Amino acid sequence: MLENIEAVSQRLGEANRTSASEGLFVVQQRHLGHSGLQVSLVGLGCNTLGAKLDMQASRAVVHRALDLGITFFDTADSYGGHGGSEICLGAALGERRKDIVLATKFASPMDKAGRLRGGSRHYVMSAVEASLERLGTEWIDLYQMHRPDPQTPIEETLRALEDLVRQGKVRYIGCSNFAAWQVVEAHWTARHHGLSRFVSCQDQYSLVAREIERDLVPAMRACGAGLLPYAPLSSGLLTGKYRRGAPMPEGSRLAGRPDLGARYATDRRLEVVERLRVYCAERGCSLLTLAMSWLASQPLVASVMAGVTSVEQLEANVLAVDGRLSVEELSEIDRISRMS
């Protein structure tokens, strides 16, 4: 059952005074798809490191995540101004790098000219070396192709990644923003040629963005891939700060980015949020707890990650995922979020 607001607030206060080592938190571990890789159910999305957070603030967030028992850290070479996130994360982890599962990505543009991008063998081999250096590590636990490359056959990319696995520089591979048919094509190619396969897909998924359930989720299930949802709070839409018919809160992310506002704060999504808000009010729980707990209840989801700009946001996310949803609650939430 969902925890009420007072209980969550009390435990959040306790979280500010103690650490996971003192027994307050035991973060659940889950296998990533049909692989042997285990990740913490609560993960840290590192897109804010090196961007909204400087080195000092990044270090504080990373260290608090470690204290809270988070073992899965997800970044990308393109985050934080072309390498900034990887640099901050590597520096903050230091000797603790061996205690965590480190995930990063390649294929997104890393220069204005658009030459440093994609999935060609030449680029993959250079991109991984650059990421290893920035992260200050000898291996990457999960190396993900950030987006498809229509100019390069998937076999070429998979063969390059297979070589990295054999060299010990990469342990598992995954993809992000692939269409269902592209996931299936990559899976078939890997099986046919005896290559390492994608064990995960990282895609947008939340209570107000469920489009992947139509094709991608069935494809993932058939291929044995785990789901790593990004934008679990839909850029703050599911925190309760945005209201239908009201202006964007001053200083909020969507207020400063009209392009994101048009993408995330659609009339349909705001209507779903309003209905979910009523549902939460009737049960005395927070919208944040509902959104994060719902994701954690989805069978294919291995880790619920969200980028944060403060230690307080991180702690709130950890507590929110701890909510338990009954079969009846899941059914009602499904009905509301599908607008049926």
VORO-498558 format. One record per residue (C-alpha): x, y, z; residue number from 1; residue in one letter. Coordinates in steps of 0.1 Angstrom, whole numbers, padded with zeros to 4 digits. Last residue first. Example, Ala and Ser with C-alpha at 12.3 -4.5 7.8 and 13.67 -1.06 7.14 Angstrom:
<sites>
px py pz kolke dovo
0137 -0011 0071 2 S
0123 -0045 0078 1 A
</sites>
This chain:
<sites>
px py pz kolke dovo
-0101 0053 -0201 340 S
-0075 0081 -0196 339 M
-0047 0055 -0197 338 R
-0033 0071 -0165 337 S
-0066 0067 -0147 336 I
-0073 0031 -0156 335 R
-0037 0021 -0149 334 D
-0038 0038 -0115 333 I
-0070 0018 -0107 332 E
-0055 -0015 -0117 331 S
-0022 -0008 -0098 330 L
-0042 0001 -0067 329 E
-0062 -0031 -0068 328 E
-0031 -0052 -0073 327 V
-0015 -0035 -0043 326 S
0012 -0009 -0046 325 L
0041 -0007 -0022 324 R
0060 0026 -0018 323 G
0098 0024 -0014 322 D
0104 0041 -0047 321 V
0093 0074 -0030 320 A
0119 0071 -0002 319 L
0148 0069 -0026 318 V
0134 0097 -0047 317 N
0130 0120 -0017 316 A
0166 0114 -0007 315 E
0178 0124 -0042 314 L
0157 0155 -0042 313 Q
0172 0165 -0008 312 E
0207 0159 -0021 311 V
0201 0185 -0048 310 S
0198 0190 -0085 309 T
0186 0155 -0093 308 V
0184 0133 -0124 307 G
0160 0104 -0120 306 A
0165 0067 -0122 305 M
0142 0037 -0115 304 V
0162 0005 -0119 303 S
0153 -0029 -0133 302 A
0119 -0022 -0149 301 V
0107 -0052 -0168 300 L
0080 -0063 -0143 299 P
0065 -0028 -0136 298 Q
0061 -0022 -0099 297 S
0091 0000 -0096 296 A
0075 0023 -0122 295 L
0044 0026 -0101 294 W
0064 0033 -0070 293 S
0081 0062 -0086 292 M
0049 0079 -0099 291 A
0029 0072 -0067 290 L
0056 0084 -0044 289 T
0061 0116 -0064 288 L
0023 0122 -0064 287 L
0023 0122 -0027 286 S
0001 0100 -0005 285 C
-0029 0109 0016 284 G
-0053 0085 -0001 283 R
-0079 0109 -0014 282 E
-0052 0134 -0022 281 A
-0033 0108 -0043 280 C
-0063 0100 -0065 279 Y
-0070 0137 -0069 278 V
-0034 0143 -0080 277 R
-0036 0114 -0104 276 L
-0066 0130 -0121 275 R
-0047 0163 -0124 274 E
-0016 0145 -0137 273 V
-0037 0128 -0164 272 V
-0052 0161 -0174 271 E
-0017 0177 -0176 270 L
-0006 0148 -0198 269 R
-0035 0153 -0222 268 R
-0030 0191 -0224 267 D
0007 0187 -0232 266 T
0033 0196 -0206 265 A
0061 0174 -0218 264 Y
0070 0184 -0254 263 R
0056 0220 -0254 262 A
0072 0226 -0220 261 G
0105 0211 -0233 260 L
0106 0235 -0262 259 D
0096 0264 -0239 258 P
0127 0257 -0217 257 R
0130 0281 -0188 256 G
0094 0276 -0176 255 A
0099 0238 -0181 254 L
0128 0236 -0157 253 R
0112 0257 -0130 252 S
0125 0292 -0121 251 G
0090 0307 -0120 250 E
0063 0281 -0118 249 P
0047 0276 -0153 248 M
0014 0295 -0155 247 P
-0018 0278 -0144 246 A
-0045 0262 -0166 245 G
-0034 0227 -0157 244 R
-0010 0227 -0128 243 R
0027 0221 -0127 242 Y
0046 0216 -0094 241 K
0030 0182 -0086 240 G
0061 0161 -0088 239 T
0048 0142 -0118 238 L
0053 0170 -0143 237 L
0088 0175 -0131 236 G
0106 0167 -0163 235 S
0084 0136 -0170 234 S
0089 0122 -0135 233 L
0104 0090 -0147 232 P
0123 0110 -0174 231 A
0144 0079 -0182 230 Y
0132 0043 -0178 229 P
0158 0015 -0176 228 L
0140 -0016 -0190 227 L
0155 -0051 -0190 226 G
0160 -0071 -0222 225 A
0150 -0107 -0226 224 G
0144 -0104 -0264 223 C
0107 -0114 -0262 222 A
0102 -0091 -0232 221 R
0120 -0062 -0249 220 M
0099 -0066 -0281 219 A
0067 -0067 -0260 218 P
0079 -0035 -0242 217 V
0088 -0018 -0275 216 L
0055 -0022 -0293 215 D
0025 -0007 -0275 214 R
0040 -0004 -0240 213 E
0065 0022 -0254 212 I
0037 0048 -0256 211 E
0034 0050 -0218 210 R
0043 0086 -0212 209 A
0021 0101 -0185 208 V
0027 0074 -0158 207 L
0063 0072 -0169 206 S
0086 0059 -0196 205 Y
0112 0075 -0218 204 Q
0137 0048 -0230 203 D
0167 0029 -0218 202 Q
0168 -0006 -0233 201 C
0188 -0034 -0216 200 S
0207 -0066 -0221 199 V
0218 -0058 -0256 198 F
0235 -0089 -0271 197 R
0270 -0101 -0271 196 S
0278 -0118 -0304 195 L
0273 -0154 -0316 194 G
0266 -0143 -0352 193 H
0229 -0153 -0354 192 H
0222 -0144 -0318 191 R
0237 -0109 -0321 190 A
0219 -0102 -0354 189 T
0186 -0115 -0340 188 W
0189 -0092 -0309 187 H
0199 -0062 -0330 186 A
0170 -0067 -0354 185 E
0146 -0071 -0325 184 V
0158 -0039 -0308 183 V
0156 -0021 -0342 182 Q
0120 -0034 -0347 181 W
0109 -0021 -0314 180 A
0124 0014 -0320 179 A
0157 0023 -0303 178 F
0159 0052 -0280 177 N
0186 0036 -0258 176 S
0207 0005 -0262 175 C
0226 -0019 -0240 174 G
0259 -0037 -0236 173 I
0275 -0057 -0207 172 Y
0310 -0060 -0194 171 R
0330 -0034 -0213 170 V
0368 -0029 -0212 169 K
0375 -0065 -0206 168 G
0391 -0071 -0240 167 Q
0364 -0097 -0249 166 R
0337 -0072 -0241 165 V
0354 -0045 -0262 164 L
0356 -0069 -0291 163 D
0319 -0077 -0288 162 E
0312 -0039 -0289 161 L
0330 -0036 -0322 160 A
0311 -0067 -0335 159 R
0278 -0052 -0323 158 L
0284 -0019 -0341 157 T
0293 -0036 -0374 156 E
0263 -0059 -0371 155 E
0240 -0029 -0365 154 I
0249 -0017 -0400 153 P
0260 0020 -0399 152 T
0244 0050 -0415 151 Q
0211 0047 -0397 150 P
0228 0051 -0363 149 D
0204 0043 -0335 148 P
0206 0063 -0303 147 R
0225 0062 -0270 146 H
0243 0029 -0277 145 M
0248 0017 -0241 144 Q
0279 0005 -0223 143 Y
0271 -0012 -0190 142 L
0298 -0022 -0166 141 D
0325 0001 -0180 140 I
0361 -0009 -0174 139 W
0395 0005 -0166 138 E
0382 0036 -0147 137 T
0390 0073 -0144 136 G
0356 0083 -0158 135 L
0371 0108 -0183 134 R
0398 0082 -0194 133 E
0373 0054 -0198 132 L
0349 0077 -0217 131 S
0377 0087 -0242 130 A
0387 0051 -0247 129 E
0351 0041 -0253 128 V
0346 0068 -0279 127 A
0377 0059 -0299 126 S
0367 0022 -0304 125 M
0331 0031 -0310 124 V
0340 0057 -0336 123 Y
0361 0034 -0358 122 H
0337 0006 -0355 121 R
0308 0028 -0367 120 S
0281 0034 -0342 119 G
0273 0071 -0344 118 G
0290 0103 -0333 117 R
0321 0124 -0335 116 L
0317 0139 -0370 115 R
0287 0161 -0362 114 G
0305 0194 -0369 113 A
0294 0207 -0335 112 K
0312 0179 -0316 111 D
0302 0150 -0294 110 M
0271 0140 -0312 109 P
0253 0110 -0296 108 S
0267 0076 -0303 107 A
0280 0066 -0269 106 F
0266 0058 -0234 105 K
0276 0053 -0198 104 T
0268 0028 -0170 103 A
0288 0022 -0138 102 L
0276 -0005 -0115 101 V
0291 0003 -0081 100 I
0316 -0008 -0054 99 D
0347 -0007 -0076 98 K
0342 0030 -0083 97 R
0344 0037 -0045 96 R
0381 0045 -0048 95 E
0373 0077 -0066 94 G
0335 0081 -0071 93 L
0334 0119 -0071 92 A
0362 0122 -0097 91 A
0347 0096 -0120 90 G
0312 0112 -0117 89 L
0325 0148 -0124 88 C
0345 0137 -0154 87 I
0317 0116 -0168 86 E
0292 0144 -0164 85 S
0315 0170 -0181 84 G
0322 0148 -0212 83 G
0305 0168 -0239 82 H
0287 0196 -0221 81 G
0274 0179 -0190 80 G
0260 0148 -0207 79 Y
0273 0138 -0242 78 S
0296 0110 -0229 77 D
0266 0095 -0210 76 A
0257 0088 -0174 75 T
0240 0061 -0153 74 D
0250 0052 -0117 73 F
0237 0020 -0102 72 F
0249 0011 -0066 71 T
0225 0032 -0045 70 I
0229 0022 -0008 69 G
0219 0055 0008 68 L
0255 0064 0016 67 D
0265 0058 -0020 66 L
0238 0082 -0032 65 A
0250 0107 -0006 64 R
0285 0105 -0020 63 H
0272 0111 -0055 62 V
0251 0141 -0045 61 V
0279 0158 -0025 60 A
0304 0151 -0053 59 R
0282 0167 -0079 58 S
0277 0198 -0057 57 A
0315 0202 -0054 56 Q
0321 0195 -0091 55 M
0294 0218 -0104 54 D
0258 0208 -0107 53 L
0234 0220 -0134 52 K
0257 0208 -0161 51 A
0288 0189 -0148 50 G
0265 0164 -0131 49 L
0228 0170 -0141 48 T
0227 0141 -0165 47 N
0239 0117 -0138 46 C
0207 0096 -0134 45 G
0212 0079 -0100 44 L
0196 0045 -0096 43 G
0169 0032 -0072 42 V
0162 -0005 -0079 41 L
0199 -0011 -0075 40 S
0215 -0030 -0103 39 V
0224 -0067 -0108 38 Q
0242 -0079 -0140 37 L
0238 -0117 -0145 36 G
0216 -0111 -0176 35 S
0180 -0119 -0186 34 H
0169 -0083 -0181 33 G
0190 -0063 -0156 32 L
0188 -0084 -0124 31 H
0173 -0065 -0095 30 R
0188 -0052 -0062 29 Q
0166 -0037 -0034 28 Q
0180 -0007 -0015 27 V
0184 -0014 0022 26 V
0180 0019 0039 25 F
0179 0029 0076 24 L
0205 0004 0087 23 G
0233 0026 0101 22 E
0253 0020 0069 21 S
0224 0034 0049 20 A
0230 0068 0065 19 S
0216 0089 0094 18 T
0204 0124 0102 17 R
0190 0136 0069 16 N
0174 0102 0062 15 A
0155 0105 0095 14 E
0138 0136 0082 13 G
0129 0118 0050 12 L
0115 0090 0072 11 R
0092 0115 0089 10 Q
0081 0131 0056 9 S
0073 0097 0042 8 V
0052 0088 0072 7 A
0033 0121 0071 6 E
0026 0118 0033 5 I
0010 0084 0036 4 N
0027 0053 0024 3 E
0011 0036 -0006 2 L
0000 0000 0000 1 M
</sites>
